[in-house]
């Protein structure tokens, strides 16, 4: 079971507002509760989210930033970075890798939590193309980009020295290798999720489904009845 004891700073890199809350808000609440400094890096503003055609995409982006900021506060996070890449068009190119490397060097985390770059065919909704691209870019930023002084010389010109991340925690990977017991913070997870009002037509149904899924994952991983977990594929990066 993953423990926060040796982590001082965690960087969360996700494609869209609300991604972290569906997959990892319980883990974030557990870590911030233990004194870990957590920063969110959102690749897009989520401007392609929702189905209301009467609202401008710019207004959707602004609303989703507000929702994510409120959701982050619910689990103890106040440091958020929005990269502003186009929602629905994320690619793991050098520009995105540089942007994420910049944030890694600024935050200097021991752990980066990001989305899996591998498609999970058992949970296709967790493998949105933006998620896969954001995950690939984040993993590439951890290794080799953020630690290589010659990868993006412009970062050195900005005064950002290379930084070596110790571990990557992949969310929504087809195989979870480690789990975080989030039972004590399960209510905070759903408080955060319910901040995403524009994306949740049935918040009560969402909570019921996720409680059932998290309890099932806990049982399958050998945890006691009544336990809720979030799972990750942990990759050693140093």
C-alpha positions in Angstrom: 0.0 0.0 0.0 1.3 3.4 -0.9 2.3 5.7 2.0 2.9 9.5 2.0 5.7 9.3 4.5 8.7 10.1 2.2 6.9 12.6 -0.1 7.2 16.3 0.4 5.9 17.5 -3.0 3.6 15.8 -5.5 2.8 17.1 -9.0 -0.5 16.0 -10.5 -0.6 16.3 -14.3 -4.1 15.7 -15.9 -5.6 16.4 -19.3 -8.9 18.0 -18.2 -10.5 19.6 -15.1 -12.2 16.8 -13.1 -9.8 14.1 -14.3 -7.9 14.2 -11.0 -11.1 14.1 -9.0 -12.5 11.0 -10.6 -9.3 9.0 -10.3 -7.2 10.4 -7.5 -9.0 13.0 -5.3 -9.1 10.6 -2.3 -5.3 10.1 -2.7 -4.7 13.8 -2.9 -6.8 14.4 0.2 -4.8 11.7 2.0 -1.5 13.2 1.0 -2.4 16.8 1.8 -3.8 15.6 5.2 -0.3 14.2 5.9 1.3 17.5 5.0 2.4 16.8 1.4 2.4 19.9 -0.8 0.4 19.1 -4.0 0.3 21.1 -7.2 -2.2 20.5 -10.0 -1.1 21.0 -13.7 -4.1 20.9 -16.1 -3.2 20.5 -19.7 -6.5 21.9 -21.0 -9.3 24.1 -19.7 -11.9 21.5 -20.6 -13.5 23.9 -23.1 -14.9 21.0 -25.2 -16.7 19.5 -22.2 -20.4 19.3 -21.7 -23.2 19.4 -24.3 -24.8 22.8 -23.9 -24.4 24.5 -27.3 -25.8 27.8 -26.1 -22.8 28.5 -24.0 -19.6 29.8 -25.6 -16.5 27.6 -25.4 -14.7 30.5 -23.7 -17.3 30.6 -21.0 -17.1 26.9 -20.6 -13.3 27.1 -20.1 -13.7 29.8 -17.5 -16.4 27.9 -15.6 -14.4 24.7 -15.6 -11.3 26.5 -14.2 -13.5 27.8 -11.4 -14.9 24.3 -10.8 -11.5 22.8 -10.7 -10.2 25.4 -8.4 -13.1 24.8 -6.0 -12.6 21.0 -6.2 -8.9 21.4 -5.5 -9.6 23.4 -2.4 -11.9 20.7 -1.1 -8.9 18.3 -0.9 -6.4 20.8 0.3 -4.8 22.0 -2.9 -4.4 25.7 -3.7 -1.6 25.7 -6.3 -3.0 25.1 -9.8 -1.4 25.6 -13.2 -3.5 25.7 -16.4 -1.4 25.2 -19.6 -4.2 26.1 -21.9 -3.7 23.5 -24.6 -6.8 22.8 -26.8 -9.3 20.4 -25.3 -9.9 17.3 -27.5 -6.7 18.0 -29.5 -3.9 17.2 -27.0 -0.8 15.7 -28.6 2.4 14.5 -26.8 4.5 16.9 -28.8 7.7 18.8 -27.8 5.7 21.9 -26.9 3.6 20.0 -24.3 6.7 18.1 -23.0 8.4 21.4 -22.5 5.5 23.0 -20.7 5.2 20.0 -18.3 9.0 19.9 -17.8 8.9 23.6 -16.9 6.3 22.9 -14.2 8.3 19.9 -12.9 11.4 22.1 -12.5 9.4 24.8 -10.8 7.6 22.5 -8.3 10.5 20.0 -7.8 8.3 17.0 -6.8 9.4 13.6 -5.6 6.4 12.0 -7.3 4.4 12.9 -10.5 0.9 11.5 -10.6 -0.5 11.4 -14.2 -2.7 9.5 -16.5 -1.7 6.2 -18.1 -0.3 6.5 -21.6 -1.5 2.9 -22.2 -5.1 2.4 -23.2 -7.3 0.5 -20.8 -9.7 -1.5 -22.9 -11.7 -2.6 -19.8 -12.3 1.1 -18.9 -12.5 2.8 -22.3 -13.9 6.1 -20.8 -10.7 6.4 -18.7 -8.6 6.2 -21.9 -9.8 9.4 -23.7 -7.2 10.3 -26.4 -6.4 13.5 -24.4 -5.7 11.3 -21.4 -3.3 9.1 -23.3 -1.4 12.0 -24.8 -1.2 13.9 -21.5 0.1 10.8 -19.9 2.7 10.2 -22.6 3.9 13.8 -22.4 4.1 13.7 -18.6 6.1 10.5 -18.6 8.4 11.9 -21.2 8.8 15.1 -19.2 9.8 13.0 -16.2 12.3 11.0 -18.2 14.3 12.3 -19.9 13.3 15.9 -20.3 13.1 17.5 -16.9 16.4 16.0 -15.7 18.3 16.7 -18.9 19.9 20.2 -19.0 20.1 20.0 -22.8 16.5 18.9 -23.5 15.0 22.4 -23.5 17.8 25.0 -23.2 15.1 27.7 -22.9 14.3 26.4 -19.5 17.8 27.0 -18.3 17.6 30.5 -19.7 14.5 31.0 -17.5 16.6 30.0 -14.5 15.1 26.5 -14.1 17.6 23.9 -13.2 17.1 20.2 -14.1 15.1 18.1 -11.6 14.9 14.3 -11.2 11.5 12.8 -10.2 11.7 9.6 -8.1 8.4 8.0 -9.0 5.5 8.2 -11.4 2.0 7.1 -10.3 -0.1 6.2 -13.3 -3.9 6.6 -12.9 -6.3 4.4 -14.9 -3.5 2.0 -16.0 -4.8 -1.4 -17.1 -2.9 -3.0 -14.1 -2.7 -1.3 -10.7 0.5 -2.3 -8.8 -0.2 -0.2 -5.6 -3.2 1.1 -3.8 -4.0 4.0 -1.5 -6.6 3.4 1.2 -8.8 6.6 1.0 -11.6 5.4 3.3 -11.0 8.3 5.8 -11.2 10.8 2.9 -13.9 9.3 0.7 -16.3 12.1 1.5 -13.8 14.8 0.5 -13.3 13.0 -2.8 -17.0 13.3 -3.6 -17.2 16.8 -2.3 -14.5 17.6 -4.8 -16.3 15.8 -7.6 -19.6 17.6 -6.9 -17.8 20.9 -7.6 -17.8 19.9 -11.3 -21.5 20.9 -11.7 -21.3 21.5 -15.4 -20.1 17.9 -16.0 -22.4 16.0 -13.7 -26.0 15.5 -14.8 -26.5 12.9 -12.1 -24.1 13.5 -9.2 -25.9 11.1 -6.9 -25.8 8.3 -9.4 -22.1 9.1 -10.1 -21.3 8.8 -6.4 -23.1 5.5 -6.0 -21.3 4.0 -9.0 -17.9 5.1 -7.8 -18.4 4.0 -4.3 -19.3 0.6 -5.6 -16.3 0.5 -7.9 -13.8 1.6 -5.2 -15.2 -0.9 -2.8 -14.9 -3.7 -5.4 -11.3 -2.6 -6.2 -10.5 -2.8 -2.4 -12.0 -6.2 -2.1 -10.1 -7.5 -5.1 -6.9 -6.1 -3.7 -7.4 -7.9 -0.4 -8.5 -5.0 1.7 -11.1 -5.3 4.5 -14.8 -4.9 3.9 -15.8 -1.3 4.1 -12.5 0.0 2.6 -12.3 2.3 -0.4 -9.1 2.5 -2.5 -7.6 4.2 -5.5 -5.1 2.2 -7.6 -2.0 3.2 -9.5 0.7 1.6 -11.6 3.9 2.8 -9.8 7.0 3.4 -12.0 10.4 4.0 -10.5 12.0 7.0 -12.3 15.3 7.3 -10.5 
